[in-house]
Amino acid sequence: MNKDVPGPRSQVPGLGKREAGSGKRLTIHDSRSTIHGRARITLICGPEAYLRRTHIERLRDQALPSAARVMNETRLSAHEDSLDRALEELKTLPVEAKGRLVWVSGCERLKSEGIEALRAGWAGTLPANHLLLEAESLRKDHALVRFAGEAGVVVWCESLAGPRLTAWIQTGLRARGLEPLPDLVALLADRLTGNMGEIVMAMERIQLYTQGAGKQDTDAVDRLIPVVREGSPYELTNAFSKKDSAGALRFVHELLLKGRRAPEIIGRIFWQLKQLATARAFLSSGRSPQELAAALGTPDFAAEALIRQARLFSQKELMRDLKWVLEADLKLKSTGMKERTALEVLVLCLCGLEPV
C-alpha cells in the first residue's frame, strides 16, 4: 500500500454505505480499497491534485496492464469531447485485455444534460469496461456524484490539515527511513502550507540528502524545502486582527490564482481560527504553551506562535468569526454563489465589515 495516501474520507451526511452498484445509496469507499472489479464507474474528485493522481494511477494499474493500455485506454476531456464519445468507447470490445478504460477529466464542467445523457446511455455499455471520471471540485449533491454513487464509487481527495496532516507527514517520513522529528514535521507542514505533492517531493529530497551521509536536522533540511509559495496561515489571521481587508483580500486572491479552491481556503481559515480559539482559552486559564503544545500535538515553538497571535483576539471575536466561516461554507455549498464572491464576503466580515 502507498503510505503517502491517507485513510478513508467521510461519507455524505445522512447517506449510508452500500456495495457499489446497488443503485440505492451513494457509496463513498475507503480510498485504499480495490476499486476495479467492485464497480464499473469511479468518480475521483477533490482539490488535492496529488491524491487525485495517486488514486488514478492505482485504478489504472488495477484495470489494465501497461502493455494493454495502448489499445484499450481512451482519455477524453469534458471540455472538448462530448460524453457521446465516452459511451461509444464503453460499448467497444477490448483488444486482448479483460476490459477497456475510459478516462474523462474536467468533469466539474459537465452540464446537467450531459450527465442525463450518460445516465440514459449507460445500460448499453459493456460490463467489462470501466469509466473513470475525474473532477477538481464538485458539491456532494451534484448530479454526477449521485450518478457515480448509484452505479459505482466516489473517492474524495481533500487536503489534510491539523493532526491528520501531521500524522500523514510522520508516516511518510518513517516510510523513507527518516525520523519524524517534531520540528521537521512542523517545518514541512507550515512551509508548504499543506500542499501534499510538494511535501512528498520535499521528503524525497531529505531522504536523498540523508542517504548521502547528510545529518538529519531541521537547520540542514531547511535548505532542501522550497520557500513558502502561498504564505503562512498566520499572515491571513494577522490581517484579520489588524482589520486589514486589502491585505487579506490580496492574500486569498493569490491563493486563487495558484489554483486553490474556495472550499479549501475556507477550511484552512476555519482550522486556523479554531486553533487560535483553543490557544485563547488556554491563555485565559493561565495554562502554559507547553500544555497547549501537548493538547494540539504541535512543537512548543508552534504553540508559542499561536498564543502570541491569540492575544490579538478576544474569545468572543473568535467564536463569532468561526460562526461566520461555517455560514460562508454552507452558503457556498447550498446557494450556487460564485466561489470568489463567497470568499471575498467572508474575508470582509472577518476584517470587521459585518454582513447586512
FENJOFEN-V338824 format. One record per pair of residues at least 12 apart in sequence whose C-alpha atoms are under 10 Angstrom apart, sorted by sequence separation. I is the first residue (numbers start at 1). J is the second residue. If there is no record, write none. Layout:
BEGIN
i->I j->J
i->I j->J
END
This chain:
BEGIN
i->14 j->26
i->15 j->27
i->16 j->28
i->17 j->29
i->44 j->56
i->74 j->86
i->89 j->101
i->90 j->102
i->170 j->182
i->173 j->185
i->188 j->200
i->209 j->221
i->235 j->247
i->236 j->248
i->239 j->251
i->288 j->300
i->289 j->301
i->291 j->303
i->292 j->304
i->15 j->28
i->31 j->44
i->43 j->56
i->60 j->73
i->89 j->102
i->167 j->180
i->235 j->248
i->236 j->249
i->252 j->265
i->279 j->292
i->289 j->302
i->290 j->303
i->293 j->306
i->329 j->342
i->12 j->26
i->42 j->56
i->140 j->154
i->166 j->180
i->170 j->184
i->188 j->202
i->206 j->220
i->207 j->221
i->236 j->250
i->252 j->266
i->278 j->292
i->279 j->293
i->289 j->303
i->290 j->304
i->292 j->306
i->328 j->342
i->329 j->343
i->11 j->26
i->12 j->27
i->20 j->35
i->28 j->43
i->74 j->89
i->86 j->101
i->87 j->102
i->133 j->148
i->169 j->184
i->170 j->185
i->188 j->203
i->206 j->221
i->209 j->224
i->236 j->251
i->288 j->303
i->289 j->304
i->292 j->307
i->328 j->343
i->11 j->27
i->12 j->28
i->73 j->89
i->74 j->90
i->86 j->102
i->132 j->148
i->140 j->156
i->166 j->182
i->169 j->185
i->205 j->221
i->206 j->222
i->235 j->251
i->236 j->252
i->279 j->295
i->288 j->304
i->289 j->305
i->11 j->28
i->20 j->37
i->21 j->38
i->22 j->39
i->42 j->59
i->72 j->89
i->85 j->102
i->86 j->103
i->131 j->148
i->168 j->185
i->169 j->186
i->206 j->223
i->275 j->292
i->278 j->295
i->279 j->296
i->289 j->306
i->328 j->345
i->329 j->346
i->10 j->28
i->11 j->29
i->20 j->38
i->21 j->39
i->86 j->104
i->138 j->156
i->167 j->185
i->203 j->221
i->206 j->224
i->233 j->251
i->278 j->296
i->289 j->307
i->325 j->343
i->328 j->346
i->9 j->28
i->10 j->29
i->11 j->30
i->19 j->38
i->20 j->39
i->21 j->40
i->137 j->156
i->166 j->185
i->169 j->188
i->202 j->221
i->205 j->224
i->206 j->225
i->232 j->251
i->288 j->307
i->289 j->308
i->327 j->346
i->328 j->347
i->8 j->28
i->9 j->29
i->10 j->30
i->19 j->39
i->20 j->40
i->21 j->41
i->31 j->51
i->35 j->55
i->72 j->92
i->136 j->156
i->137 j->157
i->165 j->185
i->166 j->186
i->169 j->189
i->202 j->222
i->204 j->224
i->205 j->225
i->231 j->251
i->326 j->346
i->8 j->29
i->9 j->30
i->20 j->41
i->72 j->93
i->73 j->94
i->83 j->104
i->131 j->152
i->133 j->154
i->134 j->155
i->135 j->156
i->136 j->157
i->137 j->158
i->165 j->186
i->203 j->224
i->230 j->251
i->231 j->252
i->275 j->296
i->325 j->346
i->8 j->30
i->9 j->31
i->20 j->42
i->36 j->58
i->72 j->94
i->82 j->104
i->130 j->152
i->135 j->157
i->136 j->158
i->166 j->188
i->202 j->224
i->203 j->225
i->230 j->252
i->324 j->346
i->325 j->347
i->7 j->30
i->8 j->31
i->32 j->55
i->35 j->58
i->36 j->59
i->71 j->94
i->72 j->95
i->81 j->104
i->165 j->188
i->166 j->189
i->201 j->224
i->202 j->225
i->231 j->254
i->324 j->347
i->6 j->30
i->7 j->31
i->8 j->32
i->31 j->55
i->34 j->58
i->35 j->59
i->36 j->60
i->71 j->95
i->72 j->96
i->165 j->189
i->201 j->225
i->202 j->226
i->230 j->254
i->231 j->255
i->279 j->303
i->283 j->307
i->325 j->349
i->6 j->31
i->7 j->32
i->8 j->33
i->34 j->59
i->35 j->60
i->36 j->61
i->37 j->62
i->70 j->95
i->71 j->96
i->72 j->97
i->78 j->103
i->79 j->104
i->108 j->133
i->110 j->135
i->119 j->144
i->169 j->194
i->178 j->203
i->201 j->226
i->229 j->254
i->230 j->255
i->279 j->304
i->282 j->307
i->283 j->308
i->321 j->346
i->324 j->349
i->325 j->350
i->5 j->31
i->6 j->32
i->7 j->33
i->32 j->58
i->36 j->62
i->37 j->63
i->68 j->94
i->69 j->95
i->71 j->97
i->72 j->98
i->73 j->99
i->74 j->100
i->75 j->101
i->76 j->102
i->77 j->103
i->78 j->104
i->79 j->105
i->80 j->106
i->100 j->126
i->107 j->133
i->108 j->134
i->109 j->135
i->118 j->144
i->199 j->225
i->229 j->255
i->230 j->256
i->279 j->305
i->280 j->306
i->281 j->307
i->324 j->350
i->5 j->32
i->35 j->62
i->36 j->63
i->68 j->95
i->72 j->99
i->73 j->100
i->74 j->101
i->75 j->102
i->76 j->103
i->77 j->104
i->78 j->105
i->79 j->106
i->83 j->110
i->99 j->126
i->100 j->127
i->101 j->128
i->102 j->129
i->103 j->130
i->104 j->131
i->105 j->132
i->106 j->133
i->107 j->134
i->108 j->135
i->109 j->136
i->116 j->143
i->162 j->189
i->169 j->196
i->172 j->199
i->173 j->200
i->176 j->203
i->198 j->225
i->199 j->226
i->276 j->303
i->279 j->306
i->280 j->307
i->283 j->310
i->284 j->311
i->34 j->62
i->35 j->63
i->36 j->64
i->68 j->96
i->69 j->97
i->72 j->100
i->73 j->101
i->74 j->102
i->75 j->103
i->76 j->104
i->77 j->105
i->78 j->106
i->79 j->107
i->82 j->110
i->99 j->127
i->100 j->128
i->101 j->129
i->102 j->130
i->103 j->131
i->104 j->132
i->105 j->133
i->106 j->134
i->107 j->135
i->108 j->136
i->109 j->137
i->115 j->143
i->116 j->144
i->119 j->147
i->161 j->189
i->166 j->194
i->168 j->196
i->172 j->200
i->176 j->204
i->178 j->206
i->198 j->226
i->230 j->258
i->275 j->303
i->278 j->306
i->279 j->307
i->280 j->308
i->282 j->310
i->283 j->311
i->321 j->349
i->322 j->350
i->68 j->97
i->71 j->100
i->72 j->101
i->73 j->102
i->74 j->103
i->75 j->104
i->76 j->105
i->77 j->106
i->78 j->107
i->79 j->108
i->99 j->128
i->100 j->129
i->101 j->130
i->102 j->131
i->103 j->132
i->104 j->133
i->105 j->134
i->106 j->135
i->107 j->136
i->108 j->137
i->109 j->138
i->115 j->144
i->118 j->147
i->119 j->148
i->122 j->151
i->165 j->194
i->178 j->207
i->229 j->258
i->276 j->305
i->277 j->306
i->278 j->307
i->279 j->308
i->280 j->309
i->281 j->310
i->321 j->350
i->2 j->32
i->67 j->97
i->68 j->98
i->71 j->101
i->72 j->102
i->73 j->103
i->74 j->104
i->75 j->105
i->76 j->106
i->77 j->107
i->78 j->108
i->79 j->109
i->84 j->114
i->87 j->117
i->91 j->121
i->98 j->128
i->99 j->129
i->100 j->130
i->101 j->131
i->102 j->132
i->103 j->133
i->104 j->134
i->105 j->135
i->106 j->136
i->107 j->137
i->108 j->138
i->112 j->142
i->114 j->144
i->165 j->195
i->169 j->199
i->173 j->203
i->176 j->206
i->177 j->207
i->188 j->218
i->230 j->260
i->276 j->306
i->277 j->307
i->279 j->309
i->280 j->310
i->284 j->314
i->320 j->350
i->321 j->351
i->324 j->354
i->1 j->32
i->68 j->99
i->69 j->100
i->78 j->109
i->79 j->110
i->83 j->114
i->87 j->118
i->91 j->122
i->97 j->128
i->98 j->129
i->99 j->130
i->100 j->131
i->101 j->132
i->102 j->133
i->103 j->134
i->104 j->135
i->105 j->136
i->106 j->137
i->107 j->138
i->108 j->139
i->112 j->143
i->116 j->147
i->165 j->196
i->169 j->200
i->172 j->203
i->173 j->204
i->176 j->207
i->187 j->218
i->191 j->222
i->275 j->306
i->276 j->307
i->279 j->310
i->280 j->311
i->284 j->315
i->321 j->352
i->324 j->355
i->1 j->33
i->65 j->97
i->68 j->100
i->69 j->101
i->77 j->109
i->78 j->110
i->82 j->114
i->83 j->115
i->86 j->118
i->90 j->122
i->91 j->123
i->93 j->125
i->94 j->126
i->111 j->143
i->112 j->144
i->115 j->147
i->119 j->151
i->161 j->193
i->162 j->194
i->172 j->204
i->176 j->208
i->178 j->210
i->184 j->216
i->186 j->218
i->233 j->265
i->237 j->269
i->275 j->307
i->276 j->308
i->278 j->310
i->279 j->311
i->280 j->312
i->318 j->350
i->64 j->97
i->65 j->98
i->78 j->111
i->84 j->117
i->88 j->121
i->91 j->124
i->92 j->125
i->93 j->126
i->110 j->143
i->111 j->144
i->161 j->194
i->173 j->206
i->177 j->210
i->184 j->217
i->185 j->218
i->188 j->221
i->192 j->225
i->236 j->269
i->276 j->309
i->277 j->310
i->280 j->313
i->281 j->314
i->317 j->350
i->63 j->97
i->64 j->98
i->83 j->117
i->84 j->118
i->87 j->121
i->90 j->124
i->91 j->125
i->92 j->126
i->94 j->128
i->108 j->142
i->110 j->144
i->160 j->194
i->161 j->195
i->169 j->203
i->173 j->207
i->177 j->211
i->183 j->217
i->184 j->218
i->187 j->221
i->188 j->222
i->191 j->225
i->192 j->226
i->195 j->229
i->272 j->306
i->276 j->310
i->280 j->314
i->281 j->315
i->63 j->98
i->64 j->99
i->83 j->118
i->87 j->122
i->90 j->125
i->91 j->126
i->93 j->128
i->94 j->129
i->159 j->194
i->160 j->195
i->181 j->216
i->183 j->218
i->184 j->219
i->187 j->222
i->191 j->226
i->192 j->227
i->193 j->228
i->195 j->230
i->233 j->268
i->234 j->269
i->237 j->272
i->275 j->310
i->276 j->311
i->280 j->315
i->317 j->352
i->63 j->99
i->64 j->100
i->78 j->114
i->82 j->118
i->87 j->123
i->88 j->124
i->89 j->125
i->90 j->126
i->91 j->127
i->92 j->128
i->93 j->129
i->108 j->144
i->159 j->195
i->160 j->196
i->181 j->217
i->182 j->218
i->183 j->219
i->191 j->227
i->192 j->228
i->193 j->229
i->194 j->230
i->233 j->269
i->236 j->272
i->237 j->273
i->276 j->312
i->277 j->313
i->279 j->315
i->63 j->100
i->64 j->101
i->84 j->121
i->87 j->124
i->88 j->125
i->89 j->126
i->90 j->127
i->91 j->128
i->92 j->129
i->107 j->144
i->159 j->196
i->179 j->216
i->181 j->218
i->184 j->221
i->188 j->225
i->191 j->228
i->192 j->229
i->193 j->230
i->273 j->310
i->276 j->313
i->277 j->314
i->278 j->315
i->63 j->101
i->83 j->121
i->87 j->125
i->90 j->128
i->91 j->129
i->178 j->216
i->179 j->217
i->184 j->222
i->187 j->225
i->188 j->226
i->190 j->228
i->191 j->229
i->192 j->230
i->193 j->231
i->233 j->271
i->234 j->272
i->276 j->314
i->277 j->315
i->280 j->318
i->86 j->125
i->87 j->126
i->90 j->129
i->191 j->230
i->192 j->231
i->193 j->232
i->233 j->272
i->234 j->273
i->237 j->276
i->276 j->315
i->277 j->316
i->89 j->129
i->90 j->130
i->191 j->231
i->192 j->232
i->193 j->233
i->233 j->273
i->277 j->317
i->278 j->318
i->60 j->101
i->90 j->131
i->190 j->231
i->191 j->232
i->277 j->318
i->59 j->101
i->89 j->131
i->190 j->232
i->234 j->276
i->276 j->318
i->277 j->319
i->60 j->103
i->190 j->233
i->275 j->318
i->87 j->131
i->190 j->234
i->274 j->318
i->277 j->321
i->5 j->50
i->6 j->51
i->86 j->131
i->273 j->318
i->274 j->319
i->277 j->322
i->4 j->50
i->5 j->51
i->273 j->319
i->4 j->51
i->56 j->103
i->274 j->321
i->273 j->321
i->274 j->322
i->5 j->54
i->273 j->322
i->4 j->54
i->5 j->55
i->272 j->322
i->270 j->321
i->271 j->322
i->2 j->54
i->269 j->321
i->270 j->322
i->273 j->325
i->2 j->55
i->269 j->322
i->270 j->323
i->270 j->324
i->78 j->133
i->270 j->325
i->2 j->58
i->73 j->129
i->77 j->133
i->78 j->134
i->269 j->325
i->270 j->326
i->1 j->58
i->72 j->129
i->73 j->130
i->74 j->131
i->75 j->132
i->76 j->133
i->77 j->134
i->78 j->135
i->267 j->325
i->266 j->325
i->267 j->326
i->270 j->329
i->41 j->101
i->43 j->103
i->45 j->105
i->266 j->326
i->40 j->101
i->41 j->102
i->42 j->103
i->43 j->104
i->44 j->105
i->45 j->106
i->45 j->107
i->46 j->108
i->266 j->328
i->267 j->329
i->44 j->107
i->45 j->108
i->266 j->329
i->43 j->107
i->63 j->128
i->263 j->328
i->264 j->329
i->63 j->129
i->263 j->329
i->266 j->332
i->63 j->130
i->262 j->329
i->263 j->330
i->241 j->309
i->241 j->310
i->263 j->332
i->60 j->130
i->241 j->311
i->242 j->312
i->262 j->332
i->263 j->333
i->59 j->130
i->234 j->305
i->238 j->309
i->241 j->312
i->242 j->313
i->60 j->132
i->234 j->306
i->237 j->309
i->238 j->310
i->240 j->312
i->241 j->313
i->59 j->132
i->237 j->310
i->240 j->313
i->194 j->268
i->238 j->312
i->193 j->268
i->234 j->309
i->237 j->312
i->56 j->132
i->237 j->313
i->241 j->317
i->262 j->338
i->263 j->339
i->266 j->342
i->56 j->133
i->262 j->339
i->266 j->343
i->56 j->134
i->261 j->339
i->262 j->340
i->265 j->343
i->269 j->347
i->261 j->340
i->262 j->341
i->263 j->342
i->262 j->342
i->263 j->343
i->266 j->346
i->53 j->134
i->240 j->321
i->262 j->343
i->266 j->347
i->52 j->134
i->261 j->343
i->262 j->344
i->52 j->135
i->256 j->339
i->52 j->136
i->256 j->340
i->40 j->126
i->49 j->135
i->40 j->127
i->49 j->136
i->253 j->340
i->256 j->343
i->39 j->127
i->40 j->128
i->41 j->129
i->42 j->130
i->43 j->131
i->44 j->132
i->45 j->133
i->46 j->134
i->47 j->135
i->48 j->136
i->252 j->340
i->40 j->129
i->41 j->130
i->42 j->131
i->43 j->132
i->44 j->133
i->45 j->134
i->46 j->135
i->47 j->136
i->48 j->137
i->40 j->130
i->41 j->131
i->42 j->132
i->43 j->133
i->44 j->134
i->45 j->135
i->46 j->136
i->47 j->137
i->253 j->343
i->37 j->128
i->39 j->130
i->40 j->131
i->41 j->132
i->42 j->133
i->43 j->134
i->44 j->135
i->45 j->136
i->46 j->137
i->47 j->138
i->252 j->343
i->253 j->344
i->39 j->131
i->40 j->132
i->41 j->133
i->42 j->134
i->43 j->135
i->44 j->136
i->45 j->137
i->46 j->138
i->252 j->344
i->36 j->129
i->37 j->130
i->44 j->137
i->45 j->138
i->46 j->139
i->36 j->130
i->45 j->139
i->249 j->343
i->36 j->131
i->249 j->344
i->252 j->347
i->248 j->344
i->249 j->345
i->249 j->346
i->249 j->347
i->245 j->344
i->248 j->347
i->249 j->348
i->45 j->145
i->55 j->155
i->248 j->348
i->43 j->144
i->44 j->145
i->55 j->156
i->246 j->347
i->43 j->145
i->55 j->157
i->245 j->347
i->246 j->348
i->248 j->350
i->249 j->351
i->42 j->145
i->52 j->155
i->54 j->157
i->244 j->347
i->245 j->348
i->248 j->351
i->43 j->147
i->44 j->148
i->51 j->155
i->52 j->156
i->53 j->157
i->160 j->264
i->243 j->347
i->244 j->348
i->245 j->349
i->247 j->351
i->43 j->148
i->51 j->156
i->52 j->157
i->158 j->263
i->159 j->264
i->243 j->348
i->245 j->350
i->246 j->351
i->41 j->147
i->42 j->148
i->43 j->149
i->51 j->157
i->52 j->158
i->158 j->264
i->161 j->267
i->162 j->268
i->243 j->349
i->244 j->350
i->245 j->351
i->41 j->148
i->42 j->149
i->50 j->157
i->51 j->158
i->160 j->267
i->161 j->268
i->240 j->347
i->243 j->350
i->244 j->351
i->245 j->352
i->40 j->148
i->41 j->149
i->48 j->156
i->49 j->157
i->50 j->158
i->51 j->159
i->159 j->267
i->160 j->268
i->239 j->347
i->240 j->348
i->243 j->351
i->244 j->352
i->245 j->353
i->39 j->148
i->41 j->150
i->42 j->151
i->43 j->152
i->44 j->153
i->45 j->154
i->46 j->155
i->47 j->156
i->48 j->157
i->49 j->158
i->50 j->159
i->159 j->268
i->162 j->271
i->240 j->349
i->241 j->350
i->242 j->351
i->243 j->352
i->39 j->149
i->41 j->151
i->42 j->152
i->43 j->153
i->44 j->154
i->45 j->155
i->46 j->156
i->47 j->157
i->48 j->158
i->49 j->159
i->161 j->271
i->162 j->272
i->240 j->350
i->241 j->351
i->242 j->352
i->243 j->353
i->40 j->151
i->41 j->152
i->42 j->153
i->43 j->154
i->44 j->155
i->45 j->156
i->46 j->157
i->47 j->158
i->48 j->159
i->161 j->272
i->236 j->347
i->239 j->350
i->240 j->351
i->241 j->352
i->39 j->151
i->40 j->152
i->41 j->153
i->42 j->154
i->43 j->155
i->44 j->156
i->45 j->157
i->46 j->158
i->47 j->159
i->48 j->160
i->186 j->298
i->190 j->302
i->239 j->351
i->240 j->352
i->39 j->152
i->40 j->153
i->41 j->154
i->42 j->155
i->43 j->156
i->44 j->157
i->45 j->158
i->46 j->159
i->162 j->275
i->185 j->298
i->186 j->299
i->237 j->350
i->26 j->140
i->38 j->152
i->39 j->153
i->185 j->299
i->237 j->351
i->26 j->141
i->38 j->153
i->182 j->297
i->183 j->298
i->184 j->299
i->186 j->301
i->187 j->302
i->36 j->152
i->182 j->298
i->183 j->299
i->186 j->302
i->28 j->145
i->35 j->152
i->36 j->153
i->182 j->299
i->183 j->300
i->27 j->145
i->35 j->153
i->181 j->299
i->182 j->300
i->183 j->301
i->26 j->145
i->27 j->146
i->35 j->154
i->183 j->302
i->26 j->146
i->28 j->148
i->29 j->149
i->35 j->155
i->25 j->146
i->26 j->147
i->27 j->148
i->28 j->149
i->26 j->148
i->27 j->149
i->31 j->153
i->23 j->146
i->26 j->149
i->27 j->150
i->29 j->152
i->30 j->153
i->31 j->154
i->32 j->155
i->23 j->147
i->25 j->149
i->26 j->150
i->27 j->151
i->28 j->152
i->29 j->153
i->30 j->154
i->31 j->155
i->137 j->261
i->139 j->263
i->23 j->148
i->24 j->149
i->25 j->150
i->26 j->151
i->27 j->152
i->28 j->153
i->29 j->154
i->30 j->155
i->31 j->156
i->136 j->261
i->137 j->262
i->23 j->149
i->24 j->150
i->25 j->151
i->26 j->152
i->27 j->153
i->28 j->154
i->29 j->155
i->30 j->156
i->31 j->157
i->137 j->263
i->13 j->140
i->21 j->148
i->22 j->149
i->23 j->150
i->24 j->151
i->26 j->153
i->27 j->154
i->28 j->155
i->29 j->156
i->12 j->140
i->20 j->148
i->21 j->149
i->22 j->150
i->23 j->151
i->26 j->154
i->27 j->155
i->28 j->156
i->11 j->140
i->12 j->141
i->20 j->149
i->21 j->150
i->22 j->151
i->23 j->152
i->19 j->149
i->20 j->150
i->21 j->151
i->22 j->152
i->167 j->297
i->18 j->149
i->19 j->150
i->20 j->151
i->21 j->152
i->166 j->297
i->17 j->149
i->18 j->150
i->19 j->151
i->20 j->152
i->21 j->153
i->166 j->298
i->19 j->152
i->20 j->153
i->163 j->296
i->19 j->153
i->20 j->154
i->162 j->296
i->163 j->297
i->18 j->153
i->162 j->297
i->163 j->298
i->162 j->298
i->11 j->154
i->11 j->155
i->53 j->197
i->10 j->155
i->11 j->156
i->50 j->195
i->51 j->196
i->9 j->155
i->10 j->156
i->48 j->194
i->49 j->195
i->50 j->196
i->51 j->197
i->8 j->155
i->9 j->156
i->48 j->195
i->49 j->196
i->50 j->197
i->8 j->156
i->9 j->157
i->48 j->196
i->49 j->197
i->50 j->198
i->8 j->157
i->9 j->158
i->48 j->197
i->50 j->200
i->6 j->157
i->5 j->157
i->6 j->158
i->6 j->159
i->6 j->160
i->7 j->164
i->6 j->164
i->6 j->165
i->6 j->167
i->7 j->168
i->6 j->168
i->5 j->168
i->6 j->169
i->4 j->168
i->3 j->168
i->4 j->169
i->6 j->171
i->3 j->169
i->5 j->171
i->4 j->171
i->5 j->172
i->3 j->171
i->4 j->172
i->3 j->172
i->4 j->173
i->2 j->172
i->3 j->173
i->3 j->174
i->4 j->175
i->3 j->175
i->2 j->175
i->3 j->176
i->5 j->196
i->4 j->196
i->141 j->333
i->4 j->197
i->139 j->332
i->140 j->333
i->141 j->334
i->139 j->333
i->138 j->333
i->139 j->334
i->4 j->200
i->139 j->336
i->47 j->259
i->48 j->260
i->47 j->260
i->48 j->261
i->47 j->261
i->46 j->261
i->47 j->262
i->47 j->263
i->48 j->264
i->47 j->264
i->46 j->264
END
